Amino acid sequence: MNYKNEAQDIYELWEGQSKPYAKENTVKEYEKMSWGTMCVFNVTEPTLSVYKAKGENTGIGVIIIPGGAYEAEGIYLEGHDLAKVVVDQGINAAVLKYRLPNPETSDQPNLVPLSDARRALKILRQLAEKYGISKNKVGVIGFSAGSHLAAVTSLWKSNDAEENPDFSGYIYGVTSLSEENVEWFEKNLYHRKMTDEELLQNRLLDLVNGETPPAFLVHAYNDDLVKVEETTQFAQKLNEGKVSIEMHLFPKGGHGFGIGRKKDGTDQWVQLFVNWLKSSIH
């Protein structure tokens, strides 16, 4: 595997201004192998790596949000690998390296990833003319914890319309408020006990409505880390809310298959995603 950022342009999310919820720290970013792939840890300087569409530009811009349990980011397997594939089919892609929630680097760790995701959407729309992107065709796709961030970005509406996605993709994502997820949120995202109000906010299934953006969902039935029901229940709620959805479930694949593998068939989802974007996002 060639671990490189081959984006045409890399933008600092908060260049020239103070980063929201940040505090002085000496934490250093580093990369190492984890979960079988190269991951980045201790992210405090968020960036957006933009790949311009090749060939016939569809005008679609997708921000890719890697997972990593809010402890790290699988920036290549669940970021640059996808970007390098979709640009060949006329999709503009941007890999988000978001700040990781850490009480050493932030006074409100839980709000750090969301503020970066919103900022990324705003920046990509501001760059629309440069990359041939239509401002009403900008969305997000996330993997695992990144999928949770994509869901929060889609369901917690910002007052600034430029910070809301026009579509969302959820790859083996987290959507429920199970006991296990509450424990995970409190340990890795909030770094404290969640308040009753925060628990209510995180009932994402209850936040789906007619204004929720169109969604593309992927999961494997044998995922033993994030249960497939996280996707199927979310899809049911989206359907009840009359949200346009497409869902693909694979018998095998486990968790963290990234752009997929030929041996278990999960490699089909990227082309299905591209087809969905071209046929559904207008």
Legacy VTK file of the C-alpha trace (Angstrom):
# vtk DataFile Version 3.0
C-alpha trace
ASCII
DATASET POLYDATA
POINTS 282 float
0.000 0.000 0.000
1.312 3.409 -0.997
0.539 5.763 1.889
0.615 9.190 0.280
-1.559 12.249 0.089
-1.748 12.879 -3.651
-4.322 15.667 -3.500
-3.838 18.615 -5.821
-4.354 21.142 -3.037
-4.268 21.014 0.757
-6.089 23.713 2.737
-5.732 24.504 6.419
-9.294 24.696 7.746
-8.742 27.582 10.124
-5.848 29.412 8.470
-5.579 32.980 9.724
-8.129 32.558 12.496
-8.426 30.896 15.867
-9.673 27.319 15.914
-12.975 26.874 17.782
-12.781 25.132 21.170
-8.968 24.869 20.966
-6.578 25.520 23.817
-2.809 25.808 24.045
-1.090 22.432 23.960
2.126 20.648 23.058
0.493 17.591 21.495
2.247 16.363 18.334
0.562 14.649 15.400
1.997 11.316 14.235
1.201 8.367 11.990
1.478 4.660 12.746
-0.071 1.364 11.737
-3.252 0.545 13.639
-6.192 -1.755 12.830
-4.118 -3.034 9.914
-3.776 0.344 8.190
-1.787 3.551 8.507
-3.597 6.003 10.788
-2.972 9.540 11.940
-3.132 10.325 15.665
-3.295 13.504 17.750
-4.673 15.688 14.964
-4.729 19.318 16.096
-4.180 21.064 12.731
-7.132 20.092 10.523
-6.842 20.132 6.743
-8.919 19.534 3.625
-7.093 17.744 0.791
-8.896 18.439 -2.485
-8.802 16.231 -5.584
-10.283 17.815 -8.701
-12.498 15.652 -10.908
-10.901 14.215 -14.035
-12.628 13.996 -17.391
-16.234 15.168 -17.495
-16.841 17.056 -14.250
-20.223 16.237 -12.702
-20.095 19.314 -10.462
-20.437 17.033 -7.425
-18.124 17.572 -4.458
-17.854 14.964 -1.712
-16.033 15.416 1.578
-14.635 12.098 2.822
-14.510 11.629 6.601
-12.316 8.722 7.772
-13.096 6.697 10.875
-10.959 5.557 13.774
-13.181 5.533 16.876
-12.437 9.235 17.513
-8.993 7.992 18.652
-7.280 8.134 15.257
-8.144 8.529 11.575
-7.706 5.889 8.886
-6.835 8.709 6.548
-5.650 6.515 3.654
-7.859 3.409 3.713
-10.976 5.487 4.474
-9.897 8.747 2.859
-7.372 9.146 0.087
-8.018 5.683 -1.376
-11.649 6.600 -2.054
-10.795 10.071 -3.359
-8.343 8.671 -5.919
-11.010 6.309 -7.274
-14.000 8.645 -7.557
-12.149 11.529 -9.239
-11.613 9.290 -12.273
-15.392 9.292 -12.723
-15.949 13.030 -12.591
-16.523 13.390 -8.837
-14.577 16.074 -6.970
-13.328 14.711 -3.653
-11.874 16.257 -0.514
-10.382 14.274 2.371
-11.056 15.806 5.773
-8.391 15.428 8.432
-10.388 16.653 11.416
-9.211 17.466 14.911
-9.601 14.566 17.289
-11.474 15.159 20.557
-8.916 15.480 23.340
-9.292 17.364 26.650
-5.589 18.280 26.405
-6.206 20.226 23.196
-9.790 21.430 23.592
-12.107 22.840 26.236
-15.107 21.196 24.515
-13.716 18.091 22.771
-17.108 16.823 21.624
-17.692 19.893 19.439
-14.311 19.855 17.713
-14.981 17.260 14.951
-18.354 18.825 14.091
-16.916 22.336 13.836
-14.245 21.029 11.456
-16.751 19.126 9.305
-18.935 22.202 8.993
-15.927 24.347 8.160
-14.891 21.860 5.458
-18.318 22.099 3.805
-18.118 25.887 3.823
-14.599 25.913 2.388
-15.452 23.483 -0.416
-18.402 25.643 -1.414
-16.191 28.736 -1.349
-13.814 26.892 -3.699
-16.661 25.799 -5.979
-15.670 27.930 -8.965
-12.024 26.810 -8.834
-12.908 23.108 -9.004
-16.068 23.265 -11.117
-18.298 22.272 -8.210
-21.985 23.169 -7.979
-22.662 24.686 -4.558
-25.880 22.662 -4.242
-24.055 19.360 -4.904
-21.704 19.274 -1.915
-22.032 16.422 0.568
-20.222 14.131 2.983
-19.406 10.446 3.233
-18.040 8.916 6.408
-16.694 5.590 7.627
-17.476 4.196 11.094
-16.812 7.060 13.558
-16.498 9.301 10.500
-19.945 8.086 9.486
-21.233 9.116 12.898
-19.715 12.543 12.279
-21.385 12.631 8.848
-24.717 11.834 10.504
-24.309 14.552 13.139
-23.302 17.039 10.438
-26.424 16.109 8.455
-28.912 15.995 11.339
-27.742 18.846 13.595
-28.612 21.633 11.211
-26.310 24.651 11.160
-27.798 28.143 10.941
-25.308 28.733 8.122
-26.679 26.914 5.059
-23.166 26.570 3.601
-22.290 24.256 6.516
-25.038 21.711 5.761
-24.496 18.816 3.306
-26.689 18.239 0.254
-26.239 14.448 0.532
-24.638 11.975 2.913
-22.956 8.592 2.702
-22.705 6.219 5.649
-20.241 3.336 5.470
-20.567 0.873 8.385
-21.756 3.824 10.452
-22.885 4.467 14.005
-26.363 5.948 14.426
-27.960 4.557 17.588
-27.729 5.525 21.246
-27.098 2.031 22.551
-25.466 1.518 25.941
-22.237 0.561 24.177
-22.311 3.734 22.089
-23.015 5.942 25.103
-19.998 4.399 26.812
-17.909 5.023 23.679
-19.100 8.627 23.306
-18.310 9.401 26.935
-14.852 7.829 26.703
-13.672 9.006 23.273
-15.800 11.983 22.208
-17.081 13.835 25.285
-14.393 12.647 27.725
-16.969 12.967 30.509
-20.513 11.947 31.426
-23.048 13.208 28.908
-25.854 15.453 30.124
-29.527 14.542 29.631
-29.716 17.179 26.895
-26.704 15.685 25.117
-28.195 12.215 25.321
-31.350 13.584 23.712
-29.337 15.327 20.966
-27.583 12.059 20.177
-30.790 10.133 19.548
-30.023 10.572 15.883
-32.771 8.237 14.697
-35.322 10.605 16.233
-33.879 13.615 14.372
-34.589 12.322 10.872
-37.202 14.376 9.024
-38.173 15.496 5.544
-35.249 17.930 5.424
-32.631 15.233 6.026
-30.383 14.992 2.935
-30.490 11.994 0.575
-28.464 9.087 1.913
-26.331 6.203 0.657
-25.662 3.398 3.145
-23.312 0.401 3.195
-22.702 -2.306 5.792
-21.677 -5.961 6.126
-23.883 -8.415 7.987
-20.885 -9.967 9.737
-19.573 -6.662 11.127
-18.804 -7.580 14.739
-17.754 -4.075 15.801
-20.673 -1.980 14.545
-23.826 -4.056 14.159
-25.585 -4.001 10.800
-28.746 -2.820 12.594
-27.061 0.595 12.986
-27.525 0.956 9.239
-30.806 -0.898 8.696
-32.632 0.956 11.480
-31.309 4.275 10.215
-32.437 3.410 6.700
-35.905 2.575 8.021
-36.136 5.952 9.763
-34.940 7.738 6.618
-37.530 5.900 4.552
-40.279 6.791 7.030
-39.180 10.421 6.736
-39.516 10.137 2.952
-35.789 10.741 2.519
-34.320 9.387 -0.716
-32.042 6.459 0.190
-30.010 3.663 -1.355
-28.654 0.880 0.842
-26.310 -2.022 0.112
-25.672 -4.867 2.559
-22.965 -7.450 2.032
-22.949 -10.915 3.643
-19.238 -10.637 4.493
-16.716 -7.871 4.894
-16.533 -7.336 8.625
-15.641 -3.842 9.799
-13.203 -1.415 8.228
-13.088 -2.678 4.650
-12.592 0.823 3.223
-13.123 0.907 -0.536
-13.716 -2.822 -0.408
-12.217 -6.164 -1.363
-12.864 -8.369 -4.372
-12.771 -11.588 -2.315
-15.928 -10.728 -0.336
-17.659 -8.511 -2.895
-17.410 -5.321 -0.857
-15.421 -3.721 -3.695
-18.742 -3.165 -5.508
-19.938 -0.360 -3.258
-17.761 2.460 -4.629
-19.125 2.112 -8.169
-22.642 1.883 -6.741
-21.977 5.096 -4.810
-20.729 6.890 -7.931
-23.779 5.684 -9.894
-26.059 6.913 -7.098
-24.396 10.333 -7.028
-24.721 10.756 -10.781
-28.363 9.665 -10.873
-29.648 11.219 -7.641
-27.739 14.444 -6.939
-28.992 17.197 -9.225
LINES 1 283
282 0 1 2 3 4 5 6 7 8 9 10 11 12 13 14 15 16 17 18 19 20 21 22 23 24 25 26 27 28 29 30 31 32 33 34 35 36 37 38 39 40 41 42 43 44 45 46 47 48 49 50 51 52 53 54 55 56 57 58 59 60 61 62 63 64 65 66 67 68 69 70 71 72 73 74 75 76 77 78 79 80 81 82 83 84 85 86 87 88 89 90 91 92 93 94 95 96 97 98 99 100 101 102 103 104 105 106 107 108 109 110 111 112 113 114 115 116 117 118 119 120 121 122 123 124 125 126 127 128 129 130 131 132 133 134 135 136 137 138 139 140 141 142 143 144 145 146 147 148 149 150 151 152 153 154 155 156 157 158 159 160 161 162 163 164 165 166 167 168 169 170 171 172 173 174 175 176 177 178 179 180 181 182 183 184 185 186 187 188 189 190 191 192 193 194 195 196 197 198 199 200 201 202 203 204 205 206 207 208 209 210 211 212 213 214 215 216 217 218 219 220 221 222 223 224 225 226 227 228 229 230 231 232 233 234 235 236 237 238 239 240 241 242 243 244 245 246 247 248 249 250 251 252 253 254 255 256 257 258 259 260 261 262 263 264 265 266 267 268 269 270 271 272 273 274 275 276 277 278 279 280 281
